[in-house]
Amino acid sequence: MPSTSGRRRAPRESTLKQIGEASAGLKDFLSSLNAGSSSPLSLRQQEAAAREALNPYLGQIDATQSAQAEVDRLKASGGSAADIAKAEEAARLSAGKIDQEGFQSAAQTLLGISRSMNGSSGAFFDQFDRIKTATGMAISLIDKATTVSGGSTADPFAQATADNTKDIVALMVDNNNLLKALNDNLAAGGVTQAVSSWVQQQRSFV
């Protein structure tokens, strides 16, 4: 029979979970007011807010990079099998904490604002390249975290995470290529041809 304390704890944990979910919704709403199509702020203010919103996700990637660096250090210095296994587990857990959905949403918001501010200029593509580099780093770290010493797969969920992250960066690269192709055609005066090509690619994508 469940203990009295256990019965009391279950409703309390359920209530705390519901409160946390409600808070998350409010945080998302606040973020949309600070940056994005619903924000009344200037583009420059939105850009600052979008950068701030992206920073925690970049921090998750940095933390995983540090954890993986410890694995590499132990292997290079001849660390014990137990220490290496412990470091690999820490790196795997850190990689699992990378919030792909949050990172993607924050990155796309920042890119959208940058596009509105800078058009298709070098400043926009500089920002795009920085985000693409961070995404590539996340992919690399998650890939490493899915394989432990000996080459066996550590965690099917982690592998799925790596695959999803690759899909994200592939889509970003495709969008970048479309933008560059459109810019080249516009610069050459081929407006009609550029738009027609873009529409055809979108139809094929769908």
N, C-alpha and C positions, 0 to 999 in steps of 0.2 A: 504494500500500500504506500503511495507517495506520502512523503512527510508533509506536515502542515506548512513548514517553511518553503518547501518546494512548490506547493500549490500557490502560496502567496507570491513567490518570485516570478512564476510564469505570467500572470496578468500584468505585473509591473514591467517585465521585459517587453511584453506586447505593446503596452502603453508608450514606453520609451521609444520603441521602433516607430510607432505611428507619429509621435511628435517629431522624430528625426526626419521622417519622410515629408511631413508638412513643412518643416524648416527648409529642406532641400528645394521644395517647390518655390518657396519665397525667395531663396537665394538665386534660383534661376530667373525669376521675375525681375529681381533687382539687377542682375547682370544684363538683362535685355533692355532695361532702362538706361544703363550706363553706356552700352555699346550695341549697335545693330539698328535694324530698320525701325524699331519702336522707340529709339532714343531721340529726345529733343535736343541733345547736346551737339556742339559743333563737332565737325569731323576730327579736329585735332584733339578735343577732349575725349571723344570716343576712342581714338587710337591709343591714348594713354591708358584708358580703362581696359581696352582689349589686351594691351601688353601686360597689364597687371593681372588680368584674368588668366593669361596663358602661363605666367611665371610658375605657379604651383605644379603644373604638368611638366614643365621643363625641369623643375626641381626633382620630380620623380625619376626622370630620365637620368639626371646627374647622379642621384643617389644610387641608382642601379649601376651606373658606370663605375662609381667608386667601389661598389660591392664586387663587381667583376674584376676590377683592377687588383683587389686583394686576392682573388682566386689566382689570377695570372702571376702575382708576386710569389705566392706560396709554391706554385708549380715551378717557377723559375729558380727559386732558392732551395728547392728540395724539401719542402715542408712535409710533414707527416701526412699519411693518408687520411687520418682522422681530422686533422686541421683543414685539409683541402676539401673533404666532404662537408664539413661544417660551413666553410666559406661558400661552397657551391650551393648549399641549401639556402644560405642567406641571400645570395645573388638571385636564386630562383624566386624566393619570396618577394624580393624587391622588384623583380621584373613583373611579377603578378600584380603588383600594386600600381603599375603604370595604367592610368585611366585612359584607355584608347578613345572612348567616346567623348570624354571631356576634353582631351587634347585635340581631337579632330574638330569639335565644335568651336573651341576657343581659337584654334588656328584659322579655321575658315572665316570666323567673324573678323579677325584681324586682317586677313587677306582681303576680305570684302571692303573693309574700311580703307585699307591702303589703296585698293583699286579705285575707289571713289575719290580719294585725295590726289593720287598720282597718275591716274589713267594707266596706260600701258608703258609707262616710262621705266627707266632703269631702276628707280627707287622701288617700284612695285616688285620687279623681278628679283631685286636684292632681298626683299623681305620674303618672297616666295622661296628663294634658294636657302635662306636661313631655316625656314620651317621644314623644307624638304630634307636638309641635313640633319635636323633634330629627329625627324621621322625615320630617316635611314639609321641613325644611331639606335633608336628604340628597337628597330627591326633586328639589328645586329645583336643587341643585348638580349632580347627575348629568344632569338635563335640559340645563343650560347647557353641560356638558362634552361633550354629544353633538353640539353644533352649533358649527362654527367660523365665522369671519367669512365672510359671503356666504351663510349659511344652509344650507350643505351638511352632511350627516351625517358626523361625524368617525369613528365607529366603531360597527359593528353590535352588537358585544358590549356597548359602553357603553349603547346604546339598549335592549338587552334588560335590562341592569341597572336602568335607569330604570323600565322597565315592571314588573319584578319588585318593585321598591321601592314602586311605587304600589299593587300588589296587597296588599303587607304592611300599608300604612297603611289601605287600604280595609277589610281584615278587622278591624283594630284598632277602627276607627270603628264597624263593624257590631256588634262585641262590646260596645262602650261603649253604643250605643243600646239593645241588649237589656238590659243591666244597669240602665240608667236606667228603661226601661219596667217592668222587674220591680220596681224599688224603688218607683215611683209606684203600682203596683197593690198592692204589699204595704202601703204607707202608707195606702191607701184601704180596706184590708181585703179586697181581692179576691185572696186567695191562690190559690184554685183556678183562677180565670181567668188569673192571671199565669203559673202553671206550665203550664197548657194552651197558652197562646199561645206560650210559650218552646219547648215540645216541638214544636209545629207548625212554627215557624220553623227549628228544627234539622233536622226531617225535610225541609223544603224545601231547606235548604242542602245536605244530603247528596244 
